[in-house]
Each structure stands twice: as C-alpha cells, then as structure tokens.
Amino acid sequence: MAKLTKELQRNCIAALRNAAKGEFQFSPQRMYDLADALAACEVEAETVMWCEAYDALFAAGWTRILWVNGEHTFVRGDRVCYVWSIEGDAGIVITKTRHCPPSLLDGRLAALNEEASRG
C-alpha cells in the first residue's frame, strides 16, 4: 500500500525548519506533533486489527461516540477521528481513517488517513 503523502512530509519538514530558525513559535507539544507526523510519513499503510486500534484510541483518551455501517467516530476534547472497519479473513480490520493522529500505534493508523484529509 502507499506511504503517506510527500506533501505532508514536506510540510512537516518546512514547519520544523522554520521553528528551528525562530520564524515561528510553536509549543513543545506542537513540535512533538510535527515530529510524530514526520515520522509517520515513513510508515507503510497497512490494515490494522480493530482490537489493536480500539485499544490504542481508548488508551490515548479517545471515546467512541458513534458507529454506523463500519464507520466509527471517536472524540477527544474538540478533536474528531474516524476509522472504517471491515470483516477480513483474520477478523475485523481497519482499512482507512480520517483525522487520526500520527502518535497512535507508531503512525500506523495515520498511515491509513484518506488522501483528502492530508491537505
């Protein structure tokens, strides 16, 4: 499967370089988020087992609020994350996500983010 977009990688690198030059003032958490996103750019997109994804989301403070036809909606504060699951040969798997943070499962969930959400 495809890797995360080169555009996301370029954006993260540019933001980190600008912050290092002092052109932008980012909070330490924002710097960590950018570094995580950059690291996720190198993660191969592959399906993730539902139980592994759910455990990671729950452990990170996300709550599932809705499930309709394989689309699961999770919230944490004012952030929303979507994951789609299907029944596979090995069990229920996540095949795509939207707005999933790269800090979960070493970027494996973010690697499944739909192309439209990366712009």
Phi and psi in degrees as GROMACS dihedral restraints (atoms count N, CA, C in turn):
[ dihedral_restraints ]
;  ai    aj    ak    al  type     phi  dphi    fc
    3     4     5     6     1   -73.9    20    10
    4     5     6     7     1   153.0    20    10
    6     7     8     9     1   -82.5    20    10
    7     8     9    10     1   170.1    20    10
    9    10    11    12     1   -60.6    20    10
   10    11    12    13     1   157.5    20    10
   12    13    14    15     1   -64.5    20    10
   13    14    15    16     1   148.0    20    10
   15    16    17    18     1   -66.3    20    10
   16    17    18    19     1   -28.1    20    10
   18    19    20    21     1   -62.6    20    10
   19    20    21    22     1   -43.8    20    10
   21    22    23    24     1   -61.4    20    10
   22    23    24    25     1   -42.4    20    10
   24    25    26    27     1   -61.4    20    10
   25    26    27    28     1   -45.9    20    10
   27    28    29    30     1   -62.1    20    10
   28    29    30    31     1   -42.4    20    10
   30    31    32    33     1   -63.0    20    10
   31    32    33    34     1   -42.2    20    10
   33    34    35    36     1   -65.9    20    10
   34    35    36    37     1   -44.4    20    10
   36    37    38    39     1   -61.8    20    10
   37    38    39    40     1   -45.8    20    10
   39    40    41    42     1   -61.4    20    10
   40    41    42    43     1   -44.0    20    10
   42    43    44    45     1   -64.5    20    10
   43    44    45    46     1   -42.6    20    10
   45    46    47    48     1   -66.1    20    10
   46    47    48    49     1   -40.3    20    10
   48    49    50    51     1   -64.6    20    10
   49    50    51    52     1   -43.0    20    10
   51    52    53    54     1   -63.6    20    10
   52    53    54    55     1   -38.1    20    10
   54    55    56    57     1   -66.9    20    10
   55    56    57    58     1   -39.4    20    10
   57    58    59    60     1   -64.9    20    10
   58    59    60    61     1   -33.2    20    10
   60    61    62    63     1   -78.9    20    10
   61    62    63    64     1    -8.7    20    10
   63    64    65    66     1    85.8    20    10
   64    65    66    67     1    10.1    20    10
   66    67    68    69     1   -74.2    20    10
   67    68    69    70     1   -26.0    20    10
   69    70    71    72     1  -129.8    20    10
   70    71    72    73     1   147.3    20    10
   72    73    74    75     1  -107.3    20    10
   73    74    75    76     1   104.4    20    10
   75    76    77    78     1  -104.6    20    10
   76    77    78    79     1   148.2    20    10
   78    79    80    81     1   -69.2    20    10
   79    80    81    82     1   158.0    20    10
   81    82    83    84     1   -56.1    20    10
   82    83    84    85     1   -38.1    20    10
   84    85    86    87     1   -63.9    20    10
   85    86    87    88     1   -39.9    20    10
   87    88    89    90     1   -64.4    20    10
   88    89    90    91     1   -37.8    20    10
   90    91    92    93     1   -63.6    20    10
   91    92    93    94     1   -42.8    20    10
   93    94    95    96     1   -62.7    20    10
   94    95    96    97     1   -41.0    20    10
   96    97    98    99     1   -62.2    20    10
   97    98    99   100     1   -42.9    20    10
   99   100   101   102     1   -63.7    20    10
  100   101   102   103     1   -42.4    20    10
  102   103   104   105     1   -64.7    20    10
  103   104   105   106     1   -39.7    20    10
  105   106   107   108     1   -63.4    20    10
  106   107   108   109     1   -42.9    20    10
  108   109   110   111     1   -63.6    20    10
  109   110   111   112     1   -40.0    20    10
  111   112   113   114     1   -63.9    20    10
  112   113   114   115     1   -42.7    20    10
  114   115   116   117     1   -63.8    20    10
  115   116   117   118     1   -36.1    20    10
  117   118   119   120     1   -67.8    20    10
  118   119   120   121     1   -20.5    20    10
  120   121   122   123     1   -62.9    20    10
  121   122   123   124     1   -21.0    20    10
  123   124   125   126     1   -98.5    20    10
  124   125   126   127     1     4.5    20    10
  126   127   128   129     1   -89.8    20    10
  127   128   129   130     1   128.1    20    10
  129   130   131   132     1   -67.6    20    10
  130   131   132   133     1   137.5    20    10
  132   133   134   135     1   -74.6    20    10
  133   134   135   136     1   124.7    20    10
  135   136   137   138     1  -149.2    20    10
  136   137   138   139     1   153.7    20    10
  138   139   140   141     1   -62.9    20    10
  139   140   141   142     1   152.0    20    10
  141   142   143   144     1  -123.8    20    10
  142   143   144   145     1   137.9    20    10
  144   145   146   147     1   -64.0    20    10
  145   146   147   148     1   138.9    20    10
  147   148   149   150     1   -56.1    20    10
  148   149   150   151     1   -47.0    20    10
  150   151   152   153     1   -63.3    20    10
  151   152   153   154     1   -35.6    20    10
  153   154   155   156     1   -67.7    20    10
  154   155   156   157     1   -43.7    20    10
  156   157   158   159     1   -65.7    20    10
  157   158   159   160     1   -45.3    20    10
  159   160   161   162     1   -62.4    20    10
  160   161   162   163     1   -44.9    20    10
  162   163   164   165     1   -60.4    20    10
  163   164   165   166     1   -41.3    20    10
  165   166   167   168     1   -66.9    20    10
  166   167   168   169     1   -44.0    20    10
  168   169   170   171     1   -63.7    20    10
  169   170   171   172     1   -47.0    20    10
  171   172   173   174     1   -61.7    20    10
  172   173   174   175     1   -44.0    20    10
  174   175   176   177     1   -63.6    20    10
  175   176   177   178     1   -29.9    20    10
  177   178   179   180     1   -86.9    20    10
  178   179   180   181     1     5.7    20    10
  180   181   182   183     1    93.2    20    10
  181   182   183   184     1    10.4    20    10
  183   184   185   186     1   -85.2    20    10
  184   185   186   187     1   145.0    20    10
  186   187   188   189     1  -121.7    20    10
  187   188   189   190     1   131.2    20    10
  189   190   191   192     1   -79.4    20    10
  190   191   192   193     1   123.2    20    10
  192   193   194   195     1  -110.6    20    10
  193   194   195   196     1   -15.4    20    10
  195   196   197   198     1  -155.0    20    10
  196   197   198   199     1   143.3    20    10
  198   199   200   201     1  -140.9    20    10
  199   200   201   202     1   119.7    20    10
  201   202   203   204     1  -139.8    20    10
  202   203   204   205     1   118.8    20    10
  204   205   206   207     1    47.8    20    10
  205   206   207   208     1    47.9    20    10
  207   208   209   210     1    85.6    20    10
  208   209   210   211     1    -5.8    20    10
  210   211   212   213     1   -98.4    20    10
  211   212   213   214     1   120.1    20    10
  213   214   215   216     1  -107.3    20    10
  214   215   216   217     1   128.8    20    10
  216   217   218   219     1  -107.1    20    10
  217   218   219   220     1   124.8    20    10
  219   220   221   222     1  -116.6    20    10
  220   221   222   223     1   147.7    20    10
  222   223   224   225     1  -130.9    20    10
  223   224   225   226     1   150.5    20    10
  225   226   227   228     1  -148.1    20    10
  226   227   228   229     1   109.8    20    10
  228   229   230   231     1    63.5    20    10
  229   230   231   232     1  -125.4    20    10
  231   232   233   234     1   -99.5    20    10
  232   233   234   235     1    10.2    20    10
  234   235   236   237     1   -97.1    20    10
  235   236   237   238     1   147.1    20    10
  237   238   239   240     1  -126.1    20    10
  238   239   240   241     1   140.5    20    10
  240   241   242   243     1  -133.8    20    10
  241   242   243   244     1   139.1    20    10
  243   244   245   246     1  -120.0    20    10
  244   245   246   247     1   139.9    20    10
  246   247   248   249     1  -132.8    20    10
  247   248   249   250     1   144.6    20    10
  249   250   251   252     1  -113.0    20    10
  250   251   252   253     1   132.6    20    10
  252   253   254   255     1  -120.9    20    10
  253   254   255   256     1   152.2    20    10
  255   256   257   258     1  -138.1    20    10
  256   257   258   259     1   158.8    20    10
  258   259   260   261     1   -81.7    20    10
  259   260   261   262     1   117.4    20    10
  261   262   263   264     1  -108.8    20    10
  262   263   264   265     1  -179.1    20    10
  264   265   266   267     1   -61.5    20    10
  265   266   267   268     1   -36.0    20    10
  267   268   269   270     1   -93.5    20    10
  268   269   270   271     1    -0.6    20    10
  270   271   272   273     1   130.6    20    10
  271   272   273   274     1  -161.0    20    10
  273   274   275   276     1   -81.6    20    10
  274   275   276   277     1   127.9    20    10
  276   277   278   279     1  -125.8    20    10
  277   278   279   280     1   153.3    20    10
  279   280   281   282     1   -91.2    20    10
  280   281   282   283     1   127.4    20    10
  282   283   284   285     1  -108.1    20    10
  283   284   285   286     1   -24.6    20    10
  285   286   287   288     1  -156.3    20    10
  286   287   288   289     1   158.7    20    10
  288   289   290   291     1  -138.5    20    10
  289   290   291   292     1   168.9    20    10
  291   292   293   294     1  -144.6    20    10
  292   293   294   295     1   132.0    20    10
  294   295   296   297     1    63.5    20    10
  295   296   297   298     1    26.5    20    10
  297   298   299   300     1   -81.7    20    10
  298   299   300   301     1   129.1    20    10
  300   301   302   303     1   -69.4    20    10
  301   302   303   304     1   143.5    20    10
  303   304   305   306     1   -71.2    20    10
  304   305   306   307     1    -8.6    20    10
  306   307   308   309     1   -76.9    20    10
  307   308   309   310     1   -12.2    20    10
  309   310   311   312     1   -87.6    20    10
  310   311   312   313     1   132.4    20    10
  312   313   314   315     1    52.1    20    10
  313   314   315   316     1    44.3    20    10
  315   316   317   318     1    54.7    20    10
  316   317   318   319     1    35.1    20    10
  318   319   320   321     1    85.0    20    10
  319   320   321   322     1    -0.8    20    10
  321   322   323   324     1   -65.8    20    10
  322   323   324   325     1   -34.9    20    10
  324   325   326   327     1   -72.7    20    10
  325   326   327   328     1   -40.6    20    10
  327   328   329   330     1   -64.9    20    10
  328   329   330   331     1   -28.9    20    10
  330   331   332   333     1   -64.9    20    10
  331   332   333   334     1   -19.4    20    10
  333   334   335   336     1   -92.5    20    10
  334   335   336   337     1    -0.6    20    10
  336   337   338   339     1   -57.2    20    10
  337   338   339   340     1   137.4    20    10
  339   340   341   342     1   -61.4    20    10
  340   341   342   343     1   148.7    20    10
  342   343   344   345     1   -56.6    20    10
  343   344   345   346     1   -38.4    20    10
  345   346   347   348     1   -63.8    20    10
  346   347   348   349     1   -26.7    20    10
  348   349   350   351     1   -86.0    20    10
  349   350   351   352     1    -0.8    20    10
  351   352   353   354     1   -93.5    20    10
  352   353   354   355     1    -5.0    20    10
